Amino acid sequence: MDFAWVALALNDLLWIGTAFLFGLLAKQFGLPPLVGYLVTGFLLGSQNIVDKNLLTKMADLGITLLLFTIGLKIHIRSLLQPQIWGVTFIHTMVVIVAIGLLLFGVSLLGLSQLAGFSLQNAALLAFAMSFSSTVFVVKTMEQRGEMDAMHGRIAIGVLIVQDIFAVVFLAIATAKIPSIWAVLLLLLIPLRFVLLKLLELVGRGELLILYGLLLAIGGAEMFELVGIKGDLGALILGVLIAPHFKSEELVKNMLAFKDLFLLGFFLSIGLSGLPDMGMLSLAVVLTPLALLKGALFFKLFVKFNLRARTALLSTINLSNFSEFGLIVMAIGVSNQWIDQQWLIIMALMISFSFVVSAVLNKNAYSIYRNNREAWKKFQSDKRLPNDQILNIDDAKVAVIGMGTVGTGAYNRLYQAYGNQVVGIEINTQTVKEHHSENRNVILGDPSDADFWDRINQTHQLELVMLTLPKFSTTLAVVELLVQSNFKGKIAATAKFDDEMERLKAAGVDTVFNMHTEAGAGFASHVLDNQTVIGKT
């Protein structure tokens, strides 16, 4: 037996197992697993049991895949909204100037932790602090089914623009001069047709994943060959195929690989050194600046005519520091622009900000609902077309969530009640598709407390049917209905028995188990349309 291989395997098992345990522990506290990965890196930093070369390669690939998946989400038209690019640009500039000057001013007071802190150091740290976490926000919104909500789309748009700023910084920071062959990269534009055709041919499954890896890594390598930062190539390849209808499926397939390889990045940050008490205390003092950053977001959002609720929920999502801040600091350390201790301090600040942001996100709806009138004082009288309070006219029945199940329910109810049925859907494209088929479906967020207050004050809704994909969203809507003293009946779908019990306890009158009752419905359909067994 090769005992050297066994020793290597045991070492790998140790750091992988430790990362898993601390990632799982972080998840139990409502935090993203990457917080646990950072802790694992700190714990293993003093032990010579981790292959740092392996982690470096994992980190590089993780960042490449991160930028590729970001590119897949970039739809240029959506980013052109001033509520996204305008707010992000102003916010970034203000944060760099205000926090940069604040940090530099504090350094002049003679604090030992900030000794020798230059204006350049302060500007770099402030730039790193201006980013919000794409990983944290996307994971949080996916769990709550808010990716297609107005505040979700705004937050994602801001994150994408911030990520573009980061990619530009990475390209400039390498100080590479592109070769004359870089002009050949323009051929990617006419070749886009070929890339999209291949995307259609690969279908689903492992070929789709392999094609995504080929595009991300191949794009990075092409740009590196002509003297341009490879990460920019991965981003641009993602942007080129983003408009294709299969890009969303590709993103979902690539996310797990991106998260896996980013494990190497977060572990390597922790391995860069153990924090001392000075670093810990400085991180604790600086973490509240994430809330100051959030307050600026809220002020800008309402100035750009977002409703107070939309502005607040977007702000809560963005009130944290980002893994891109670590990437910026890592570049700064490698170029000797800032001391290495700030890389560790930034990692601690990100972890602490995730704790704060997790608590805020968990209570986001109640933070708005309990202080609604106070928040509304900040909003302007103008309304954006997609940020209106819903109006269901004279409808008696509302089907919320117009996916496959919701559409089937709507069609059946329409046969019985006609135009008294209305569908409510959070996804803009889905609403357009229903309009093309002449269904009465409106765009809106069912978790909007203002909407349900208006329903109870001005409408005679008698039945609400919830066919939402996320149980957490269904439960949140039920709680809103109960708190707004809704007098009609509530029906909802669920997938598991424990979900059914929780919905009934929350106030739902009828719960439909998607798994068991779908099978019973299928059998009934067959019996109704076929000859009964044993009879002629």
C-alpha positions in Angstrom: 0.0 0.0 0.0 1.2 3.5 -0.8 1.3 5.0 2.8 2.2 8.5 1.4 -1.2 8.5 -0.4 -3.0 7.5 2.8 -1.4 10.4 4.7 -2.4 12.8 2.0 -5.9 11.4 1.9 -6.2 11.8 5.7 -5.0 15.4 5.6 -7.6 16.2 2.9 -10.3 14.5 4.8 -9.4 16.5 7.9 -9.7 20.0 6.3 -12.7 19.0 4.2 -14.5 17.5 7.2 -13.7 20.5 9.4 -14.9 22.8 6.7 -18.1 20.8 6.4 -18.8 20.8 10.2 -18.2 24.5 10.6 -20.2 25.3 7.4 -23.1 23.2 8.8 -22.8 25.0 12.2 -23.0 28.4 10.4 -26.0 27.2 8.5 -27.8 26.3 11.8 -27.4 29.9 12.9 -28.9 31.2 9.6 -25.5 32.2 8.2 -24.0 31.2 4.8 -21.6 28.3 5.1 -18.7 30.5 3.9 -18.6 32.0 7.4 -17.7 28.5 8.6 -15.1 28.1 5.9 -13.4 31.3 7.1 -13.3 30.0 10.7 -11.9 26.6 9.4 -9.1 28.5 7.7 -8.3 30.4 10.8 -8.3 27.2 12.9 -6.1 25.3 10.4 -3.8 28.2 9.8 -1.3 27.1 12.4 -1.2 23.5 11.2 0.8 22.4 8.2 -1.8 19.9 7.0 -3.4 21.7 4.1 -2.1 21.8 0.5 -2.0 25.5 -0.1 -1.2 25.0 -3.8 -4.4 23.0 -4.2 -6.4 25.7 -2.4 -4.9 28.4 -4.6 -5.9 26.5 -7.7 -9.4 25.9 -6.3 -9.7 29.6 -5.4 -8.7 30.8 -8.9 -11.2 28.4 -10.5 -13.9 29.5 -8.0 -13.4 33.2 -8.9 -13.5 32.4 -12.6 -16.8 30.5 -12.2 -18.2 33.2 -10.0 -17.6 35.8 -12.7 -19.0 33.5 -15.4 -22.2 33.0 -13.5 -22.4 36.7 -12.9 -22.1 37.3 -16.6 -24.9 34.9 -17.2 -27.2 37.1 -15.1 -26.3 40.3 -16.9 -29.1 41.6 -19.1 -27.9 45.0 -20.3 -31.4 46.5 -20.6 -32.3 45.8 -17.0 -29.0 47.4 -15.7 -29.8 50.6 -17.6 -32.5 51.5 -15.1 -31.3 54.6 -13.1 -32.5 52.9 -9.9 -29.8 50.3 -10.5 -26.8 51.9 -12.2 -27.4 55.4 -10.9 -27.8 54.3 -7.3 -24.8 51.9 -7.5 -22.5 54.5 -9.0 -23.4 57.2 -6.6 -23.3 54.8 -3.6 -19.8 53.5 -4.5 -18.4 57.0 -4.9 -19.9 58.3 -1.7 -18.7 55.2 0.3 -15.2 55.5 -1.1 -14.9 59.2 -0.2 -16.8 59.3 3.1 -15.5 56.0 4.6 -12.0 56.6 3.1 -11.7 60.0 4.7 -13.2 58.7 8.0 -10.6 55.9 8.2 -7.8 58.2 7.3 -8.9 60.8 9.8 -9.1 58.2 12.6 -5.6 57.0 11.7 -4.3 60.6 12.3 -5.4 60.2 16.0 -2.5 57.9 16.6 -4.2 54.6 17.1 -1.7 51.7 17.0 -3.9 49.5 14.8 -4.0 52.3 12.1 -0.3 53.3 12.5 1.1 54.3 9.1 -2.3 54.1 7.4 -2.1 56.2 4.3 -4.8 57.9 2.2 -4.2 55.2 -0.4 -4.8 52.5 2.2 -8.0 54.1 3.3 -9.3 54.5 -0.2 -8.6 50.8 -1.0 -10.2 49.6 2.2 -13.3 51.8 1.6 -13.6 50.5 -2.0 -13.5 46.9 -0.6 -16.2 47.8 1.9 -18.5 49.3 -0.8 -19.4 45.9 -2.1 -22.3 43.8 -0.9 -22.2 40.0 -0.9 -23.5 38.3 -4.1 -23.3 34.9 -2.4 -25.1 35.9 0.7 -27.9 37.9 -1.0 -28.6 35.3 -3.7 -28.7 32.4 -1.2 -31.0 34.4 1.1 -33.4 35.4 -1.7 -33.4 31.9 -3.2 -34.4 30.4 0.2 -37.3 32.9 0.5 -38.4 32.8 -3.2 -37.7 36.5 -3.7 -35.4 36.4 -6.7 -38.2 37.7 -9.0 -39.7 40.3 -6.5 -39.1 43.9 -7.3 -36.8 44.4 -4.4 -35.0 41.2 -5.4 -34.4 42.4 -8.9 -33.2 45.7 -7.7 -30.7 44.2 -5.2 -29.4 41.7 -7.9 -29.0 44.5 -10.4 -27.0 46.6 -7.9 -24.8 43.5 -7.1 -24.1 43.0 -10.8 -23.0 46.6 -11.3 -20.8 46.3 -8.3 -19.3 43.1 -9.6 -18.6 44.9 -12.9 -16.7 47.6 -10.9 -14.7 44.8 -9.3 -13.8 43.1 -12.6 -12.6 46.5 -14.0 -10.5 46.9 -10.8 -9.0 43.4 -11.2 -8.2 44.1 -14.8 -6.5 47.4 -14.0 -4.7 46.1 -10.9 -2.8 43.5 -12.9 -1.3 46.3 -14.9 -1.1 44.0 -17.9 -0.6 45.6 -21.4 -2.7 43.7 -23.9 -0.9 42.2 -26.9 -1.7 43.3 -30.4 -3.6 39.9 -30.8 -6.2 41.2 -28.3 -8.1 42.7 -31.2 -9.0 39.1 -32.3 -11.3 38.9 -29.3 -13.8 41.0 -31.2 -14.5 37.9 -33.3 -16.4 36.6 -30.3 -19.3 38.9 -31.3 -20.0 37.2 -34.7 -19.1 33.8 -33.1 -21.8 34.3 -30.5 -24.3 32.5 -32.9 -22.1 29.4 -32.7 -21.9 29.5 -28.9 -25.7 29.8 -28.7 -26.3 27.0 -31.2 -24.0 24.7 -29.1 -25.9 25.6 -26.0 -29.1 24.4 -27.6 -27.5 21.2 -28.9 -26.0 20.1 -25.5 -29.4 19.6 -24.0 -29.5 19.0 -20.2 -27.4 17.1 -17.7 -23.7 16.6 -17.7 -23.1 18.0 -21.2 -24.6 21.3 -20.1 -22.3 21.5 -17.1 -19.3 20.5 -19.1 -20.1 23.2 -21.7 -20.4 25.8 -18.9 -17.0 24.9 -17.6 -15.6 25.0 -21.1 -16.9 28.5 -21.7 -15.8 29.8 -18.3 -12.3 28.4 -18.3 -11.8 28.7 -22.1 -12.9 32.4 -22.0 -10.4 33.1 -19.1 -7.6 31.3 -21.0 -8.3 33.2 -24.2 -8.0 36.6 -22.5 -4.9 35.5 -20.6 -3.2 34.5 -23.8 -3.6 38.1 -25.2 -2.5 39.8 -22.0 -5.9 40.6 -20.5 -7.1 39.4 -17.0 -8.7 36.1 -17.5 -11.6 36.8 -15.1 -12.8 39.4 -17.5 -13.0 36.8 -20.2 -15.1 34.5 -18.1 -17.5 37.4 -17.4 -17.8 38.4 -21.1 -18.4 34.8 -22.2 -21.3 34.7 -19.7 -22.7 38.0 -20.9 -22.6 36.8 -24.6 -24.9 33.9 -23.9 -27.0 35.5 -21.1 -30.0 36.4 -23.3 -30.5 32.7 -24.3 -33.5 31.0 -22.6 -31.2 28.2 -21.3 -28.8 30.6 -19.5 -30.9 30.4 -16.3 -30.7 26.6 -16.3 -26.9 26.9 -16.9 -26.6 29.2 -13.9 -28.4 26.7 -11.6 -26.1 23.9 -12.8 -22.9 26.0 -12.3 -23.7 27.4 -8.9 -22.8 24.2 -7.0 -19.4 24.0 -8.8 -18.8 27.7 -8.2 -19.6 27.4 -4.5 -17.4 24.2 -4.2 -14.3 25.9 -5.7 -14.8 29.1 -3.8 -14.3 27.0 -0.7 -10.6 27.1 -1.6 -10.7 30.9 -1.6 -12.3 31.3 1.8 -10.0 28.7 3.4 -6.9 30.3 1.9 -8.0 33.7 3.4 -8.2 32.0 6.8 -4.8 30.3 6.3 -3.2 33.7 5.7 -2.9 34.2 9.5 -4.6 34.0 12.8 -6.4 37.2 14.0 -5.1 38.8 17.3 -7.2 40.8 19.7 -6.3 44.0 17.9 -7.7 42.7 14.6 -10.8 41.4 16.3 -11.5 44.7 18.1 -10.9 46.7 14.9 -13.3 44.4 12.9 -16.0 44.8 15.6 -15.6 48.6 15.5 -15.7 48.7 11.6 -18.6 46.3 11.0 -21.4 48.8 11.9 -20.3 50.7 8.8 -22.3 48.1 6.9 -25.4 49.6 8.4 -24.2 53.1 7.5 -23.7 51.8 3.9 -27.3 50.4 4.1 -28.8 53.7 5.2 -27.2 55.4 2.2 -28.8 52.7 -0.1 -32.2 53.4 1.4 -31.9 57.2 1.0 -30.8 56.8 -2.7 -33.5 54.3 -3.5 -36.4 56.5 -2.2 -34.8 59.5 -4.0 -35.0 57.4 -7.2 -38.8 56.9 -6.6 -38.9 53.4 -5.1 -41.6 52.7 -2.6 -40.5 52.7 1.0 -41.1 48.9 1.3 -39.1 48.1 -1.9 -36.3 50.4 -0.8 -36.2 49.0 2.7 -36.1 45.3 1.6 -33.5 46.0 -1.0 -31.4 47.8 1.6 -31.6 45.0 4.1 -30.4 42.6 1.4 -27.4 44.8 0.6 -26.4 45.8 4.2 -23.3 43.6 4.4 -19.8 43.3 3.2 -18.7 41.1 0.3 -16.5 38.2 -0.7 -15.4 40.6 -3.5 -14.0 42.8 -0.8 -11.7 40.0 0.1 -10.7 39.6 -3.6 -9.9 43.4 -3.7 -7.9 43.2 -0.5 -6.0 40.1 -1.7 -5.0 42.0 -4.9 -4.0 45.0 -2.7 -1.8 42.7 -0.5 -0.2 41.0 -3.5 0.7 44.4 -5.0 1.9 45.6 -1.6 -0.7 48.4 -1.5 -1.8 47.5 2.0 -0.6 45.4 4.9 -1.7 41.7 5.1 -3.4 42.2 8.4 -6.2 44.0 6.6 -7.0 41.0 4.6 -7.7 39.1 7.9 -9.6 42.1 9.3 -11.7 42.3 6.2 -12.5 38.5 6.5 -13.7 39.1 10.1 -15.8 42.1 9.1 -17.5 40.1 6.4 -18.3 37.3 8.8 -19.7 39.7 11.4 -21.7 41.6 8.8 -23.3 38.3 7.7 -24.5 37.8 11.3 -26.1 41.2 11.4 -27.6 40.9 7.9 -29.0 37.4 8.7 -30.9 38.8 11.7 -32.2 41.7 9.6 -33.3 39.5 6.8 -35.1 37.1 9.1 -37.1 40.0 10.5 -37.3 42.1 7.3 -41.1 41.9 6.8 -41.9 42.7 10.5 -39.4 45.6 10.5 -41.4 47.2 7.7 -44.9 46.1 8.8 -44.5 47.3 12.5 -43.2 50.7 11.5 -44.9 51.1 8.1 -46.1 54.7 8.5 -42.7 55.9 9.6 -41.0 54.3 6.6 -43.6 55.7 4.2 -42.7 59.3 5.2 -39.4 58.9 3.3 -40.9 57.8 0.0 -41.8 60.2 -2.8 -45.3 60.6 -4.4 -44.0 59.2 -7.7 -44.4 55.5 -8.5 -42.4 53.3 -11.0 -44.5 51.2 -13.4 -43.4 47.9 -11.7 -43.6 49.2 -8.1 -47.3 49.9 -7.7 -49.6 48.6 -5.1 -51.7 45.9 -6.7 -55.3 46.6 -7.8 -57.5 43.5 -8.4 -60.7 45.4 -9.2 -63.8 43.3 -8.5 -62.2 39.9 -8.2 -63.6 37.5 -5.6 -60.9 34.7 -6.0 -57.1 35.3 -6.2 -54.7 32.6 -7.3 -51.2 33.6 -6.1 -48.3 32.0 -8.0 -49.1 31.3 -11.6 -46.8 28.5 -12.4 -48.0 25.1 -13.6 -50.2 24.3 -10.6 -51.5 27.9 -10.3 -52.4 28.0 -14.0 -54.3 24.7 -13.7 -56.2 26.1 -10.7 -56.9 29.4 -12.5 -58.3 27.7 -15.6 -60.6 25.5 -13.5 -61.8 28.4 -11.3 -62.3 30.6 -14.4 -64.8 28.0 -15.7 -66.8 28.4 -12.5 -66.4 32.2 -11.7 -65.3 33.8 -15.0 -63.8 37.3 -14.6 -64.1 37.2 -10.9 -60.8 35.2 -10.8 -57.5 37.0 -10.9 -54.0 35.6 -10.9 -51.0 37.2 -9.1 -47.5 36.5 -10.2 -44.1 37.9 -9.2 -42.2 37.1 -12.4 -42.5 39.7 -15.2 -42.0 37.2 -18.1 -44.6 34.8 -16.7 -47.2 37.6 -16.5 -46.5 38.5 -20.1 -47.0 34.9 -21.2 -50.4 34.7 -19.4 -51.5 38.0 -21.0 -50.7 36.5 -24.4 -53.2 33.7 -23.5 -55.8 36.2 -22.3 -55.6 35.3 -18.6 -56.3 38.0 -16.0 -52.9 38.0 -14.3 -51.3 41.0 -12.7 -47.7 41.5 -11.6 -47.1 41.8 -7.9 -45.5 40.7 -4.7 -47.9 38.7 -2.5 -45.7 39.3 0.6 -46.5 43.1 0.3 -48.3 44.1 3.5 -49.5 47.3 1.9 -51.4 45.3 -0.8 -53.3 43.2 1.8 -54.3 46.2 3.8 -55.7 47.7 0.6 -57.5 44.4 -0.2 -59.3 44.5 3.2 -60.2 48.2 2.9 -61.4 48.4 -0.7 -62.0 44.9 -2.1 -64.3 41.9 -1.5 -61.9 39.1 -1.9 -63.5 35.8 -0.7 -60.9 33.2 -1.5 -57.1 33.2 -1.7 -55.3 30.2 -3.2 -51.6 30.0 -2.7 -49.6 27.9 -5.2 -46.1 29.3 -4.5 -43.0 27.2 -5.0 -41.3 28.2 -1.7 -42.9 27.1 1.6 -41.3 30.0 3.5 -43.0 32.5 1.1 -46.4 30.7 1.5 -46.1 30.9 5.2 -45.1 34.5 5.1 -48.2 35.4 3.0 -50.5 33.5 5.3 -49.1 35.4 8.3 -49.7 38.7 6.5 -53.3 37.7 5.7 -54.1 36.7 9.3 -52.4 39.9 10.6 -54.4 42.1 8.2 -57.7 40.5 9.5 -58.5 38.9 6.1 -62.1 37.5 6.4 -62.1 35.2 3.4 -61.0 31.6 3.0 -57.3 30.6 2.5 -56.2 27.5 0.6 -52.5 26.5 0.0 -50.4 23.8 -1.5 -47.6 21.9 0.4 -45.2 19.1 -0.3 -44.7 17.5 3.1 -46.9 16.6 6.1 -45.0 18.9 8.5 -45.6 21.8 6.1 -49.3 21.0 6.1 -49.5 21.1 9.8 -47.7 24.4 10.1 -50.0 26.0 7.5 -53.1 24.7 9.2 -51.8 26.1 12.5 -51.0 29.4 10.9 -54.7 29.8 9.7 -55.0 28.1 6.3 -58.5 26.5 5.8 -57.6 24.0 3.2 -54.1 22.5 2.4 -53.4 20.4 -0.7 -50.5 17.9 -0.5 -48.9 18.1 -3.9 -47.3 14.6 -3.6 -50.0 12.4 -2.2 -53.1 14.1 -3.7 -51.5 14.5 -7.2 -51.2 10.7 -7.3 -54.8 10.3 -6.2 -55.9 12.9 -8.8 -54.0 11.1 -11.5 -55.7 7.7 -10.6 -59.1 9.4 -10.6 -58.4 10.9 -14.0 -57.5 7.5 -15.4 -60.5 5.8 -13.9 -62.8 8.5 -15.3 -61.5 8.1 -18.8 -60.8 4.3 -19.0 -62.8 1.1 -18.8 -62.9 -0.1 -15.2 -60.8 -3.2 -14.6 -62.8 -6.4 -14.6 -65.8 -4.8 -16.4 -66.7 -4.5 -20.0 
